[in-house]
Amino acid sequence: MNKLLNILFIEDDIIEGMKFNRVLFKLELKHRLIEVNNGEEALELLQSGGDLPDIILLDLNMPKMNGIEFLRILKKDESLKKIPTIIFTTSNNQKDILECYKIGIAGYIIKPLKYEDYQTIVKKTLDYWTANELT
């Protein structure tokens, strides 16, 4: 049975955030979206003692703390390391991809440029994680 997800969306580009929100609205996906602008804000939120997200969608190219730096800290924390983290980025750099999988991500998605393709990939990703049995 599909369920609603608590999604932590870590993205510094306001246009990308608006686009992601537009897709959720257009597809009538009622997931709870928590948005932060960088890895530092995300860690503060995650370590604040509130409810943890079901999944994290993480951009790699961000100021203050990039996605790989965030991942390294996240995956060393016993209370946070099991949160499925999906890289959602424009970077197709093989070194980044391999490093992220080595650290322990659940998936690596390159953001499509065409809006229709972007919408499709967001829907498929969220459909998978709503059907998946999270631990």
N, C-alpha and C positions, 0 to 999 in steps of 0.2 A: 504494500500500500504506500502510495506516495505521501510525503509529508511536507510541511513547510520548513524551510531551512533558515537558520540564523547564519547569515553570510557576512564575513568581515572582508570588505573590499578596500584594498590598500593601493591607492592610485593618487599621484600628485597632479595629474592633468585634469582640470575641471571639465574640459570638453569630453574626455573619456568617461568621467563620472556621469555626466548628463546623458551620454549615449547609452551607458549601461542601464541607467534608470529608465530611459525611454523604452528600451527593449523589455524590461520587466513590466512596465505599464502596458505596452502594446500587446504583449503576450498574456496579459492578465495573470502574471505570476505574483503571488502574494507573499513571497519570501520576505523575511525581515532583513533589511540591508543596513549594515553599519559601515559608514565610510570614514576613512582616515587618510591623511595626505602623505604619510611617510612611515618608515619602519619604527622610528622613535615613538610616534603617537600610537602606533599599533601595540607596541610592547607595553606602554603605559596602560593602555586600555585592557590588554590581556592580563596584566599583573595586578589590576585594581581589585580583583576579587569578585567581579560580577560574573554573569553567565558567560560561558565560553561559546564561541561560534561553532557551528557544525562543520563549516569549511572556511578556508581563507583563499581569496583570489588576490594574487600578489603581482604587482608590476615589478620589474627589475630595475629600471632606470629612474631613480628618485633621488632627491637631494637629502642631505643630512645622513641618511643611512640607506644604502641601496638594498635591493631585494636579497641578494646573496648574503650580505652582512646580517640582515634580519633573520634569514633562514638559519644561519649558524647559531645565533642566540636562541631562537625558538626551539630548535631540535636538541639543544643541550638542557632545556628546562623540562624536568620530569612531568610537571603538570600540564605542559603545553605541547610537548613533542608529538602527541598522538593526533593532534588536529590535522585533518587532511589539508594540505596546502597545494594549490594549483597555481602554477606560474601563468600569468595572463599578460603577455608582453608583446612588443613589436620586435624584440631581439631574436634573430635566428642564429646567433653566434653559437657554433658547436661547443666551444669551450664553456660557455654559460650553461648550455643544456646539460652537458655531462656533469658539470659541477653541481648543478641543482639536483640531479638524480642521485648523485653521490651523497649529498647532504640528507636526502630523504623526502623528496616531494612526491605527491600523488599524481601529478601530471604536468605537462608543459604545453601550453596552447599559445600559438602565435596569432595575435589579433588580426583578423582579416581587414583589408582596407574597404571593401564594399560593404555597405550597411546590411544588405540582405544576408551576406555570408556571416557577418558579425552576429546578426540576430540568430541565425541557424546554429552557430557554434555555442552561443550562450544557452540557447534552449537545450541543445543536446547535453551540454555539461551539467546544467542544473537538473535535467531529467534523470541523468545517471545518478547524481548524488541524492536525489529525493527517493529513488528506488533502492539505493545501496543501504545495506545495514551498517550504520555507523556504530563504532564501539564506544 
